[in-house]
Amino acid sequence: MSSIHNDTAREARLLLPVCVIGVMLLIFAFNAHGQTVHMLSYNNSNWSDQDLFGAQTDRNSGVAGFPTTPNEAMHVYYVSSSEHVRQLFFNGTSWSDEDLTTETGGPVAKTGGSVTGFSYQNFQYVFYPASNGHIHQLLYNNSTWADTDLTAQTGGPASDGLQLVAFPTTPNNALHVFYASGKHVQQLYNVGGGWANQDLTSLTGGPATGGI
């Protein structure tokens, strides 16, 4: 694998996660002019645009979105111009904005860094690189948000900040985060006994990435 995301995707300065909820297709993207997050929705007939009126964004960073179960609520995560990780969520009537960095006391995000996440077993997991390159997890346990420095916890190397992807696997209920450090692809994983780090490039003997 030469890179988790290619250079063209990075130069586009946005990520477009797609969430399918019922018959509606939802795409979340940064507005190139007002620098706020917009939702493009398709109802099987027409496309429409909606400004979600969150904070001003870091235009070089990514955006992540996913639904939660069983309530099928929509959630969008992005990095603001102050490098705070924020959440936009739909409560069934309107969209609200929440500053997760302030709420958890976590560090600011790396300028231009990515954000990714998923919902699993009704919890919300959000991952981002802090300004020092450490990968942080923001976890919502249906009560409160909490921040964990996964790099400090595992002793893994710092992230370049631009390439980040995460997902759970079944049936082992394992959590996985992949990122680039230098020219190596790294994995943070949790199979139930705590987080650990693997250098997948060294482990597999694969080629170096096109990273920094």
C-alpha positions in Angstrom: 0.0 0.0 0.0 1.7 3.2 -1.1 -0.4 5.5 1.0 -3.6 5.5 3.0 -4.9 8.4 0.9 -3.3 9.5 -2.3 -1.9 13.0 -2.9 -4.8 14.0 -5.1 -7.2 13.4 -2.2 -5.1 15.4 0.1 -4.9 18.3 -2.3 -8.7 18.4 -2.6 -8.7 19.6 1.0 -11.9 17.8 1.9 -13.2 14.4 2.6 -16.6 13.3 1.7 -18.0 10.6 3.9 -21.3 9.1 2.8 -24.0 8.1 5.1 -27.1 6.2 3.9 -30.1 6.7 6.3 -33.4 5.4 4.9 -33.8 6.7 1.4 -31.6 9.8 1.9 -28.0 10.1 0.7 -26.0 12.5 2.8 -22.7 14.1 1.9 -20.9 16.5 4.3 -18.4 19.0 2.9 -16.8 22.3 3.7 -18.1 25.4 2.1 -15.3 26.9 0.0 -16.4 30.5 0.7 -18.1 30.7 4.2 -15.9 27.9 5.6 -18.7 26.2 7.4 -19.9 22.6 7.0 -22.7 22.0 4.5 -24.9 19.0 4.0 -25.8 17.8 0.5 -28.8 15.5 0.7 -30.5 13.4 -2.0 -34.0 12.1 -1.4 -34.2 9.8 -4.4 -35.5 12.7 -6.5 -33.6 15.9 -5.9 -30.4 17.2 -4.4 -30.5 20.0 -1.8 -27.9 22.0 0.1 -28.0 23.0 3.8 -25.6 25.1 5.8 -25.3 23.5 9.2 -24.1 26.7 10.8 -21.3 25.3 12.9 -18.1 27.1 13.7 -15.7 28.4 11.1 -13.6 25.5 9.9 -9.9 24.8 9.3 -10.3 24.6 5.5 -7.4 22.2 5.1 -8.7 19.6 7.5 -11.1 16.7 6.9 -14.7 16.0 7.9 -16.2 12.8 9.1 -19.8 11.7 9.4 -21.8 8.7 10.5 -25.2 7.7 11.9 -25.6 6.2 15.4 -27.8 3.2 16.3 -30.5 2.4 17.3 -31.6 6.1 17.1 -30.3 6.7 13.6 -29.1 10.1 14.6 -26.7 12.0 12.3 -23.3 13.2 13.5 -20.6 15.2 11.8 -17.1 15.9 13.1 -14.7 18.6 11.9 -11.8 20.8 13.0 -12.6 24.4 13.5 -10.4 27.4 12.6 -9.2 27.4 16.3 -8.1 23.7 15.8 -10.8 22.4 18.1 -12.6 19.2 17.2 -16.3 19.8 17.0 -19.4 17.8 16.5 -22.6 18.8 14.6 -25.5 16.5 15.5 -29.1 16.3 14.5 -31.6 16.0 17.4 -34.5 15.1 15.2 -35.6 18.7 14.8 -32.5 20.9 14.3 -28.7 20.7 14.1 -26.6 21.6 17.2 -22.8 22.3 17.5 -20.6 21.0 20.3 -17.0 21.8 21.0 -15.5 18.4 22.0 -12.0 19.8 22.7 -13.3 22.3 25.3 -15.7 19.7 26.8 -13.0 17.0 27.2 -10.0 19.2 27.9 -8.1 17.5 25.1 -5.4 19.1 23.1 -6.0 21.1 19.9 -5.8 19.3 16.6 -2.9 19.5 14.2 -3.4 22.3 11.7 -4.8 20.7 8.5 -5.0 17.3 10.2 -7.6 14.7 9.5 -10.5 13.5 11.7 -12.2 10.1 11.4 -14.5 8.0 13.5 -17.4 5.5 13.7 -20.2 4.4 15.9 -19.9 0.9 17.4 -22.1 -0.8 20.0 -23.9 2.5 20.4 -20.7 4.3 21.4 -19.1 7.1 19.3 -15.4 6.9 18.6 -13.6 9.9 17.0 -9.9 10.0 16.3 -7.6 12.9 15.3 -3.9 14.0 15.4 -3.1 16.6 18.1 -0.7 19.4 17.3 2.3 17.2 18.4 1.2 14.4 16.1 -0.2 12.2 18.9 -3.3 10.3 17.9 -6.2 11.0 20.3 -9.4 9.2 20.8 -12.6 11.1 21.8 -15.1 8.5 23.2 -18.8 9.1 23.9 -20.2 6.4 26.2 -23.8 7.6 26.0 -23.1 9.9 29.0 -20.0 11.9 28.6 -17.1 12.5 26.2 -13.6 11.6 27.2 -10.2 12.1 25.6 -7.3 9.5 25.5 -3.9 10.0 24.1 -3.4 6.7 22.2 0.1 7.5 21.1 1.3 8.1 24.7 -0.6 5.0 25.9 0.9 2.7 23.3 4.4 4.3 22.8 3.8 4.4 19.0 5.3 7.1 16.8 3.6 10.4 16.0 1.3 10.9 13.0 2.0 13.0 10.0 -1.5 14.2 10.5 -2.8 14.0 6.9 -3.7 10.3 6.6 -6.1 8.7 9.1 -8.8 6.0 8.8 -10.5 3.9 11.5 -13.1 1.2 11.7 -14.2 -1.8 13.9 -14.0 -5.4 12.8 -16.4 -8.3 13.6 -17.0 -10.7 15.1 -14.0 -10.0 17.4 -15.3 -6.5 18.3 -11.8 -5.0 17.6 -11.1 -1.4 17.0 -8.5 -0.3 14.4 -6.9 3.1 13.5 -4.5 3.4 10.6 -2.2 6.3 10.0 1.1 7.3 8.4 4.3 8.2 10.4 7.2 9.2 8.2 7.0 6.6 5.4 5.6 3.8 7.5 2.0 2.7 7.9 1.1 2.3 11.5 -1.9 0.6 13.2 -3.4 1.3 16.6 -5.7 -1.6 17.6 -7.8 -2.7 20.6 -9.1 -6.2 20.8 -10.5 -5.8 24.2 -7.3 -5.7 26.3 -6.3 -2.1 25.7 -4.7 -0.3 22.8 -1.5 -1.4 21.1 0.6 -0.2 18.2 2.0 -2.0 15.1 4.4 -0.8 12.4 2.7 -2.6 9.5 5.4 -1.5 7.0 8.1 -3.1 9.1 5.9 -6.1 9.9 5.1 -6.9 6.3 8.2 -5.7 4.6 6.0 -3.6 2.4 7.3 -0.5 0.5 7.5 2.9 2.2 4.6 5.3 1.7 4.7 8.5 -0.2 4.3 10.4 3.1 6.6 13.1 4.6 
